[in-house]
Amino acid sequence: MALQQTPIPNTILHETAPPLVEVSGTHREMGRQIGEARREQVQHSVANARVLIDQSYSTLELTWEGAQIQSRKYLPFAEERYPQYVDEMRGIAEGANVPFDDVVALNAMEAVTMDALHLTRCTSFAVNEQRAADGHVLAAHNEDWVPEDENDVYVVSAKPKEEPPFLAMTYGGLLPNVGFNAYGIAQLIDSVYPNDSRIGIPRLVVARAVLSSRRISGAIGRMLVSRRAAGYNHLLVHESGEMYSVEVSAKRFDILHGTDGYMVHTNHYLSPTMKEIEKDPEELISSRVRYFRANRLLRENSTHTIKTLQAIQKDHVNLPNSICNHNIVGVDPMDRESTISALVIDLTAREMHIAWGNPCQNAYHTYHLDA
């Protein structure tokens, strides 16, 4: 592989693994357990969000109080369809000793800022048993977000009272959604930018619901629930080797099926149907560069391992907007982010290998789902 992994100065190094939070019970109880265990991180993420909104006032004309007011408009739609995940947010707020409105605002941030934060640099890809050296099904994701939230990353191992156990990465007060469950369903999400967004069920709530799925069709159905506010690309991987990119907006969707053993997605729509409603596609050039780069690197190998996928996650072509994304100090606060975690899921072995921070200089740590 023609990989570029030159060390980047001033990269944050983490000497320990991301914290693991083990929770169980009702959704309210699980949320409370997360809030209590990660109280400092939840409070820190709220404080960071307030600063980000303040720094962006000249563009957004939005205060934190305004963000709270706007996010409340989304709450009735979430409560009607997915009250259990609203209960998780209530529990997080209770456990972390923060106002419930703050947690709701965090989980509706993309909606209330009308996607003006330009956080467009996540990268997801997968290979099934056809392309894995050991016949396993593997999925990989680089999570890019504002660097101030990097210290708030943690892993949740959950045993809900009436839903499948799951293992997921999250940070601060956000509902967990990037991970996999005991029924062999993995979800990776990438922000996309449709022009039909509306007030409805926040994207993060929709994505959280996917982790409760027991079948492929059920997972896709949850992504397409009515009255959704907008949409992500959900890269859905099943233990059978089935792989889908489900590109979603508020009113439209398309399903791309991985038929050759490879799947890649970044932050722009690939389907012609969805390209018709993409907002400001000219602002998504870096997403296209990352997509082509990841796609090329993935297809250069006919057989992959966890290590080869991790090598792709460390790539620095088109730095700082590379697959391994690095924050550049002084950039507009609405367009400044970094890879805060990188993970590879071995769905066959029910394992998650995760690097805390930039994977080019931080080690991967292994977590198991004990269902």
N, C-alpha and C positions, 0 to 999 in steps of 0.2 A: 504493500500500500504506500502511496505517495503522501504520507501524513506529515503535517507540520505541528510539532509539539514543543516549540521553543519556549523555555521558561519565561514567564512574564513577571517583571518586577512588581512588588507591592501586592502580590496575591495573598489573601488571607489563608493562613495555614491552621488547620484544626488538628490538635494532638489526640483528640478522642473521637469516638464514634458518635453519630447523632443520637440524642437521647431516645430511649424506647419507652413508650407509655402503654401499659397494658390495661384495658378497660373491659367492662362487661356489664350486663344488666339492661335496663330500659334505656331509651335514647336520652332521656333527661339525666339519668344516672351516669351514662357514659360521658356525656358532655361535661357534667360536673367533675368527674374524675380527671378528664383532660384539663379543665380549667384549674383545678387544684394542683395537679402535677406540673403544669407549665404556666403557672400564674404570671411569673415574671415575663415570659415570652409573649403571652397574650397581651399583657399591659404594654409591653414594649412595641408590639405591632400596632396597637391602637395609637400610641404616641407617634410612631413613624408615619402612620396614615394621616394624622392631623397635620404634621409638618409638611408632608407631600402636597396636601390640599392647599395649605397656606402658601407654599412656594409657587404653586401653579395658579394662584388667584387671577393673575393678569390675563391668563388664557381661559380658565374655566369660569371665572366670576362666581366661584362657589366657596363658601365657608364650610367648616366642619359641621356646624349646626345646620346649614343648608343640605349637606350630604345626608345627615341623619333624617331630615324631613323628607328628602327625596326617596331614601331607602325604605321608609315606612310605607310608601305607596306600593312597593313590591311585596310587602309582607302578607297581605290578605290572599294573594294568589298562591304563595308558598304554603300558607296555613291551610288553604282549602285542599290542595293536592297532596302535599307532603308534610302534614303536621308533625310527624315524628322527627323530621330534620330541623324544623323550627324549634322543637323541644331540645334537640342537641345544642343548638345555638343558645337557648335559654340556660341550659346546664353549664356551658362554657362560661357564659357571663357570670353566673352564680359562683362557680368554682374559682374564677379568676378575680372576683370582686370588681368587675367593670360593669357599666351600664349595658343593658341588653341592646339599646339603640346603637351603641358603639360596635357590638359584634355584628348586628344586622348591616350596618354601614360597611364594615370590612368585607362581608360576604356579598354585598351588592356594589362594590366599588367600581367594577368595570361598567356597570349600567349607569350609575349616577354620574360618572364622569364622561359618559357618552363615548367611551373608548379613547378619550383624548390623551390618555397616559402613554399611548404608543408603545406598549410593552409587547413587542412583536418578535421575540427571538427564541422561543422554545423550539426544541427539535425532538421529534419522536420517530422511531423506526423499529421494525421487528422482522424476525425470520422464523419460519416454522420448521418442522422436523425435516423437510426436504433440504434445507440449507444449513442445518446445524450438525456439527461433527458427531455429536453424541445422540442425535435424533430428538433432542429436546426442543421445546417451543420457547423462544426468547424474545423479550420486548425491552426496549431501551428508551430513556427519556432524559433530556437535559431541561431542568426547570430554571428559567431565567426570570428574574424579578429585581426589584430595587435592592441594591447591596445592603442597605440598612437592615433588611429583614433576614439576612443570611444567618445571623446568630439565633434566630427563632425557629430554625428547622428542627423537626423531630419526626419520629416514626410511631404510628399508632397500630397496635395489635388489638383488634376488637372482637368481642364475642357478644353481639347484640342478642337480646332475649328472643326475638322472633325473626331474625334475619341471619344470613350466612356469616360466619366469621370472615374477617378480612385483615389485610396488612396494607398500610398506605403511608405515604409521605405527605406531610403538610407543614405548615408553619404559622406561628402566631395563633390568631383566633379563627382561622379559616377551617371550614368543614373539610375533612379528608376526602380525597377523590382520585388521586393518582396512585393506583395500586392494584391489588388482585384479591379475589375471594376464594373460599374453600370449594366453590363449584367450578374452578378452573377458568374464571373470567377475569381478564386484566383490562384496565382502562388507562390510557395515556391521553391527556387533553392538551390541545394547542389553541390559543386564542385566534379567532378569525374575525373579520370585520364586515358584517353585512350592513346594508343601508335600510333594513326594515325593522330595526330594533324598536321595542315598545315596552311599556310597563307590563310586567308579567312575572313568571317564576324566574328568579335569578339563575344564571347559568351554573353557579357553583352548587346550588341546591339540586338542580337537574343532574349534574355530574355525580353528586353524592349518592343519589338514588340508584345510579347504575351499579354501584358496588353491592347492592342488595339483590342483584339478579341471579337467577338459577339457570337460565337458558339464554342462548344468543338472541333469540327473538325478543325475549323479555328485556334484555339490556338495550337493544335498539329501540324498543317501544318506550322505554323510560327517557331516552335521549330526545324523543319526538313528542313528548307529552304536550297536550294542547295548552295554550296560553303561556308558553315559554317566552321570556323576555327577549332572548336573542339566541345565540348558539355558539358552541365550540366545534372544532373538529375533534371527534372522539375516535382515537385509534383503539379499536376493540380487538382483543386477541383471545382466542379460546384454546383450551388445552388440546383440542382435536387438531389444531393447526389452522383453523379458519381465522382469517384476518380481514378486518374491514376498516376503512376510514369512513366514518359517518359525518359528512359535512352538514352542519345545521345552521339555520338562521331562525328568526322568530316565526317565519311563515313557510319556509321552504327547507328541503333537505335533498341530499343525494347520497347514495351508498356506493363506495368504491370497494371492490373485492380483490384481495391479494391472491392471484391465481398462479404466480410463479415462485412463491416462497419468500418474496421480499415485500416490504411495505415501508414507505417513508412519508412523513408529513411535517410541514412547518406551520407558517402562519398565514398562508394565502389559500384561497380555494383552488382546487384542481379540476373539479367538475365544470364542464361548460354551463350547465344549468345554474350553478352557484356563482360562477364568474360574473353572470349578468347582474347580480345584486351586490357585488363587492364594492365597498366604499373606498375611494382613493387608492386604487391599486398601484398607482405610481409611487406611493409611500411604502410599498412592500417589496422593494427591490432586494433588500438584504435577506428577506425571507426566501425569495426565489433562489438567490445565490446559495444559501444554506441547503435548500432542498436539493438542488442539482449536485452540490458537493457531497452531501450525505448519501444520495442515491448512487452516485458514482462509486464512492468508497464501499458501500454495502455490496454492490454488484461486482466489484473486483474479486471478491472471494465467493467461490461456489459452496464452501462450507465454513460456517462461523462457530465461534466459541464465545463464552462470556468475555474472554480477554480481547478478542478482536472487536467486539462491539464497544467495549470500554475504550479501546484505542481510537475508534471513530469519535467518541464523545470528547476526546482530548484535542481534536483538530483545531488549528488556528488560522486556516486560510480565511482571508477577508477580516482579520482582526481589526477592531475589537468586536465586530458583528459576526464573529465566527461561531462554529458549533459550540466550542468552549468559549463562552462570551465573557469578556473582561470589561469592567467598569473603567471609564476614562474620566478622571476628575475634571470638573468644570463644565461638563456637558449639561445641556438643558435638563432640569430636574424631571421633566415629563418624558425624557428620552434617554434615561440613564439607568442601565441595569447590568446584571452580571449573572453568570450561572451560579445559583446558590445551592444546587444539589444536582447530582447525576446518578441515575439508577438503572440497573439492569435487572429485569425480572426473569427468573427461570421458572416458567409456569409449570413445567413438568415436575420439577423438584420442590415447588412451592417455596421458593427462596427469593429474597430481594437483596441485591448487592448495591450498596449506596455509598457514594462519595459526598461528604459534606463540604460544600463550596466547589471551587473549580476543580474538576477531576484531573487536570494536567499536573497538579501539585499536591493533591490530597488523596489519601488511600481510600479504597473501598472496604466497606464492612458488610458482613452478611447477617441477614435476619431471616428467620423461618416462620412460616405460618403453622402454628400448632392447633389444628382445628379439633 
